[in-house]
């Protein structure tokens, strides 16, 4: 089996990880988390989102966070922009990339954003165009690519359909996300293969949740196809506010440990990454969700 020699991780902890935390996390803490992630060697960080604070109060400080981060050259900072209004607000923060999102499930699309998949992509078309015109990169997140809390299993054809629509409006790369963490390796490979019919291998990333403990197996399955971009969340932060019972994203620490053990280069310092995860976990008043971090912290204490 020929695996990629290197993998690039996008840490989504500051945005996807924190978005549905009930307790407000101060902007200064989010800024410090971003700093610690880049100090650990992360080259892509999803910082915040420009959504209505009515829907996601945790992200109401987006402008303050983007203004406060200490940018490092070679690091890409992305933000989620659900509409033109959000994109226009995001411009002041000078993001390197914006993220638009669509679901591979009609039911999820209706419940989440009150419109069909086709309509959701149509709504994003002017946002994508505005970003490209401004010289900002565009990523598309495709949620529920293997399973949906309302529809159950999702056929690969539906994933291909969304990928094709995203390609059609000018999205440059896409995330294949198992939003509720129900995926298993072969199903994940089929979703990725359906996406690869529309995007090159360098433009496709895996985004796996660990609800059923399958995220690392699914990461390995993606690596087998040559996928070398992945999203993960420091300390396993996050879930999905619209998917009942969906636990956090796979922990960045666990993915790095897996990749290092396979001899795959990530450019990430695992010890510094564990410290970043410990920092945010302590702030939230709970232990890290990373199995690797827990094991290595126990070893340090011993």
N, C-alpha and C positions, 0 to 999 in steps of 0.2 A: 504494500500500500504506500503510495507516494503522497505524503502530506505537505502542505505549504511550509516553506522554510521560515517564514515569519508571519505574524498575525498582528493586525492593528485592532485595538480595542477602543470603543467609544464608551466612556463612562457616562451613564445617564442618571447617576445618583442625585446630583443637584436638582434635576428637573423631574424626571419620571419617578425617581426614588422618593422625593420629598412632597410631591404634589398633593397626595391625599393624607398627609400627616394632620391630625386634628389640632395638635398644639402648634401655635405659630413658631416658626424657626426664624430668628432675626437675620436680617440681611448680612450682618457682619459674620455670622456663623456660616452662611452659604458661601460668602466670599472666601473665607478661610478654608472651607472644604475644597473649593476649586483650586486654590493655591496649593493645598496639600496633594491633590490629585496630580497636578502638573509637575510638582516637585518629585512625585513618585515615578514620573516618566510617561504619564498618559499624554497622548498627542491629540486626542479628540475628546471634548467634554461638552455634554448637553447641559447648558447652564440654567435656562429658565424658559418660561412660556409666556406669550402675550395673549392671554385669554381673559375673559371678563372676570374680575375679582369676585363677582357674584357667584360664579360657577366654581372657581378654584381660588379661594382666598389666599392660600399659601403662596401664590405667585404674584400677589399684588405689588410686591417690591421689585418687580423685574427690572425697571429702569435703574434703581439704586444698585442692584446686584451687578448689572452689566457695566455700570459706570465705575464700580468699585473693584472689579477683578484686575489683577496684575497680569497683564498679557505677556506671554512668553512667545518669542518668535518660534515658528514651527509647530505651534499648537493651534488647532482649529476649534473655534467656539461656536456652537450652534444653539438656536432657539426655536421653539415651536410657535408657528403663527397660523391660527385656524382660519383667518379671513384677512381681507384687505386692511381693515381697521387695525388689526393686530400687527400686520406687516408694517404699516406706516408708523406705528408706535415703536416697533422694533428697530427701525432705521437709525434712530438716534444712538442706539447702543452699539452700532457697527458690528453686527454678527458676521461671521465668515460664511455661515450657512443657515438657511431656514429649513424647517421640517414641516411638511404638510402630511395629513394622514387620511387613510381610507381603510375600510374594513372589507374583508373577503366574504362577509356575511351580511345579507340584506337586512336581517332582523336586528343585528348589532348596529348597523348603520342607522336604522330608523330609531332605535332606542337611544343611541348615543348622540346623534346630531340631527334627528328628525327629518331625514331625507334618504332617498335611495343611493346606492353606490354610484351610479352614473351621475346623479345630481350633485353628490358630494365632490366628485372629481371636476365637474363643470364649474362648481363654485371656486375650486382651487386654481383653475386656469389663469384668471387675472393675477392672482397672488404670485404664482410661479413666473408669469411673464414679467411682472414688476420687479421681482428679485433678479431675474436674469438680466433685465435692462439695467439694474443697479450694480451689476457685476458680483452678485451674491449667489453662492452655490445653492442648489436645491436638492433636498433628500425627501423621499416619500416613505412614510411608515405604513406598512400594510398589516393591520391587526387581524386577529382571529384567523390565521392562515391554515390552521389544522383543526381547530375546534372552536365552537361558539357556545356561550352559556344558554342561548335561546334556540339555536338551530341544531346543535350537536355537531357531528362531524362535517367538515368542510371539504368539498371535492377539490382536487388540484386545479381543475378547469376554472374554478371560480377565482383562484389565486392568479392564474394566468390572465384572466379577464381584467382584474384590477391592475396587474402589472402593465398590461397593454394600454389601459386607459391612462395610467400615470406617464408612461413613455410618450403617449400621444400629446400630453399637455406640456412636455418639456422637462419633466422630472429627470434628474441626472443619475441618481442611484436610489436603491430601495432597500428597506429593511423587511425581512420576512419574519413576522413576530408571532410567536405562540403565546398570545396574550393571557390565556388562562392556564397555561402550563399542562395541557392534556396530551400534547404531542409525544409520539414515540419515534425512534430513528427512521424507519422506512417512510412513515407519513410525512415527516419533516423533509426527507430527501425528495419526496414527490412534490411537495410545495415549492421547494427550492428549484427543482428541475422545471416546473411550470413557469417560474419567474425567469430562469435562465434562457427561456425561449425569447424573452424580450430585452434582457439586460446582460451585458458581459459579466464574467466572473468577478472582475474588479469592482463592479457596480452593485454587487449584492451582498447584504450582510444578514447574519442570523441574530435573532433577538428572542431568547428563551427564558421563560419563567419556570420556577422550580416547584410548582404546586404539588406535583406528583413525583418529585424527585428525579425527573427525567432530563433536566437541563444539560448536564454534562454529557450524558449519552447522546443527546441531540446535537451538542456542539461537535462531538466526535464524528457523528454522521455527516454533519455539514463539512467538516474538514476533509472527509473522504471524497467529497465532490470537488474539493479545491477551494472552497469558500475560505477567505482569509480575513474578513472583516466581521467583527461581532460587537454587539452591544451587551453591556453588563452593568451592574450597579454595585458600587462599593458597599460592603457590609450587607449585601442582599436587600437593600432598601427598596420599598415600593410594592405596589400591587396594581390593581386596575379598579378605579372607583365604580365602573359599570359592570364588573364581572364578580359576582358574589363568590367569596371563598378563594379568589385568586391571590396567591401569596406573592412574595417579592420576585423581582428579576433575579436571575442567577447572580451570585456574588462575584464581583471582579476578582477577588482574592482566589476563589476556587478555580476560576477559569485560568488565571495566571499559573497557579500551581500545576494544573493539568498540562498546560502548554509547555511549561519549563521541564516537566517530567518527560515530555515527548521530544525534548531537544528543539522546540520551536521558539524562535526569538520573539519576544514581545516588547523589549525595551523598557519593561516595568520593573522597578525595585520592589520586591514582594514585602520586605520589612517596612518600607515607607508607606506602602499601600495599606498594610495592616494598621499602621499608626493613624492613617487618614480615616479608616473605617472605625477605629476605636474612638477617635475624636468625635465623629458625628453620633455614634452609638451612645457615648457617655452623655452627650448633649440631649439626646432623646430619652435618656434614662432607661435604656434596656440593652441587653447584650447584643453583640453583632450576630447577624444571621449567617455569617460565613463559617462553614465547618472548618475550613483551613485556618482561618484567623483564630477561632476558638482553640484549636489544637496547638497552634504555634504560640499563642498567648499563654496557654497553660504551661508549655515547655519553657517559655521565658521566665514565668513565675517560679517554676521548679528549679 
